[in-house]
Each structure stands twice: as C-alpha cells, then as structure tokens.
C-alpha cells in the first residue's frame, strides 16, 4: 500500500509513542534491553517499522524537514533487518531511551502543524 507523507508521519508517531508507553508502563531500563531477548524482539519491530516509513517519506518532504535524520532512521531499520546478528544493543538502547522521545516529539509537531 502506498501511503502519503502525512500517513507515514502518523505511523511513525504511533509506533514510536506505543514503544515509549510500553517502556514507561513496564519500567524498562537500558540494562533490561541489554539482556532480555524477548524485550529486544519487542523493541526491534517498532523501530523497523519506523525506519521503513522514514525511508519512504518523499525526498521533497525530507528536504523541507532536515531537522529529522531521515537517513539515519532508515539506516537503523536496514541494520536491524539485514544485520540482526550484529545488533549493538548499547546503540539501540541509546536510540530508544535518548533519541526516540525526541523523534516522537518532532513528528507530533509536524502532524499538528
């Protein structure tokens, strides 16, 4: 299915927000992510989904909103999907706990604009 940029933004927001809510509601910490395989699987699915939608945002939209690192987000998805055995969970933990909240806030602002 082909989505519009607006629809993709909504998907990115929805998946990111759902992941952040889960982490908050279950009191997940970075250390949990390092050692819990089930939690790792739970985290990679929404991150992959976010990356897929970011990859397909139109080039025109990406140029208008360079404050979001579209290529980094899409690149993370490619690494998770194609190099899953080489996943660096320290990086993923930083993404989830430090960068994802910022991305969700940025995308929410774009949706509201």
Backbone torsions as a table, in degrees:
resi	resn	phi	psi	omega
1	UNK	NA	136.8	178.4
2	UNK	-92.7	124.7	179.2
3	UNK	-105.1	152.1	172.1
4	UNK	-77.8	165.8	176.2
5	UNK	-57.8	-42.4	180.0
6	UNK	-61.1	-43.5	178.1
7	UNK	-64.1	-40.1	178.8
8	UNK	-65.0	-39.2	176.3
9	UNK	-60.9	-42.4	177.9
10	UNK	-62.0	-41.1	178.9
11	UNK	-64.7	-44.2	178.5
12	UNK	-59.9	-47.0	179.6
13	UNK	-61.3	-47.2	-177.1
14	UNK	-60.2	-49.6	-177.9
15	UNK	-67.5	-41.9	179.1
16	UNK	-64.4	-44.6	-179.6
17	UNK	-65.5	-41.2	178.2
18	UNK	-61.0	-42.3	179.3
19	UNK	-65.3	-43.9	179.5
20	UNK	-64.1	-38.8	177.1
21	UNK	-63.8	-42.3	178.8
22	UNK	-60.4	-46.9	-178.8
23	UNK	-61.5	-42.7	178.6
24	UNK	-66.9	-48.5	-175.5
25	UNK	-66.3	-26.8	-179.5
26	UNK	-105.3	11.1	176.9
27	UNK	49.6	44.6	179.7
28	UNK	-75.9	136.6	177.3
29	UNK	-116.0	165.3	179.4
30	UNK	-55.3	-41.4	-179.1
31	UNK	-60.8	-35.1	177.9
32	UNK	-60.1	-40.3	-177.2
33	UNK	-67.5	-28.5	-179.3
34	UNK	-67.5	-29.7	-168.0
35	UNK	-121.1	-8.7	-173.6
36	UNK	-106.4	104.9	-176.9
37	UNK	-61.7	-40.5	179.5
38	UNK	-62.7	-40.6	178.0
39	UNK	-66.5	-37.6	177.0
40	UNK	-61.5	-43.2	177.1
41	UNK	-63.6	-41.3	-179.3
42	UNK	-62.4	-37.1	-177.2
43	UNK	-76.8	-39.2	-174.4
44	UNK	-68.0	-31.0	-178.8
45	UNK	-63.0	-53.4	178.8
46	UNK	-66.4	-34.1	177.9
47	UNK	-64.3	-40.2	176.6
48	UNK	-64.0	-42.0	179.6
49	UNK	-63.3	-44.0	177.7
50	UNK	-60.3	-45.4	179.9
51	UNK	-62.8	-37.9	178.4
52	UNK	-63.8	-45.3	179.4
53	UNK	-67.6	-38.5	178.1
54	UNK	-63.1	-38.8	-179.5
55	UNK	-59.9	-38.8	-174.8
56	UNK	-93.2	2.7	170.7
57	UNK	-60.8	139.6	-176.1
58	UNK	-62.5	149.6	178.3
59	UNK	-59.5	-37.4	179.3
60	UNK	-60.6	-43.0	-179.7
61	UNK	-67.8	-41.6	179.3
62	UNK	-60.3	-40.1	179.2
63	UNK	-65.7	-37.0	179.5
64	UNK	-70.8	-21.2	-175.8
65	UNK	-131.2	66.4	-178.8
66	UNK	-72.7	-8.6	179.0
67	UNK	-67.1	-17.4	176.7
68	UNK	-100.8	132.6	-176.9
69	UNK	-85.7	71.5	-175.2
70	UNK	-54.0	-45.4	-177.1
71	UNK	-67.1	-36.1	177.5
72	UNK	-66.6	-40.3	-179.8
73	UNK	-65.7	-46.7	178.4
74	UNK	-65.1	-38.6	179.1
75	UNK	-63.4	-37.4	176.5
76	UNK	-61.5	-42.1	177.8
77	UNK	-59.2	-45.2	-179.7
78	UNK	-62.4	-39.8	178.6
79	UNK	-66.3	-42.9	-179.6
80	UNK	-64.2	-38.0	-175.9
81	UNK	-81.3	-39.6	-171.9
82	UNK	-102.5	-14.4	179.9
83	UNK	-133.3	43.6	-174.4
84	UNK	-60.1	-29.8	177.6
85	UNK	-71.8	-20.4	-179.6
86	UNK	-99.4	15.6	-177.1
87	UNK	-62.9	128.2	175.7
88	UNK	-94.5	105.0	-173.7
89	UNK	-71.3	-19.6	173.9
90	UNK	-66.6	-41.2	177.7
91	UNK	-67.3	-44.7	-179.7
92	UNK	-61.3	-41.0	178.8
93	UNK	-62.4	-42.3	176.7
94	UNK	-62.4	-41.3	178.3
95	UNK	-60.6	-50.0	-175.7
96	UNK	-65.7	-45.6	-172.3
97	UNK	-89.0	-25.9	-175.3
98	UNK	-109.7	-41.1	-173.3
99	UNK	-96.4	-34.4	-178.9
100	UNK	-61.8	-42.5	178.0
101	UNK	-58.8	-36.9	178.6
102	UNK	-67.1	-45.6	179.4
103	UNK	-60.1	-45.8	-180.0
104	UNK	-60.0	-42.1	177.9
105	UNK	-64.2	-43.5	179.0
106	UNK	-62.0	-45.6	-177.4
107	UNK	-67.8	-38.5	176.4
108	UNK	-58.5	-40.8	177.3
109	UNK	-63.6	-37.5	178.6
110	UNK	-69.4	-37.6	178.9
111	UNK	-67.4	-39.4	-177.5
112	UNK	-75.0	-21.0	-175.7
113	UNK	-70.5	NA	NA
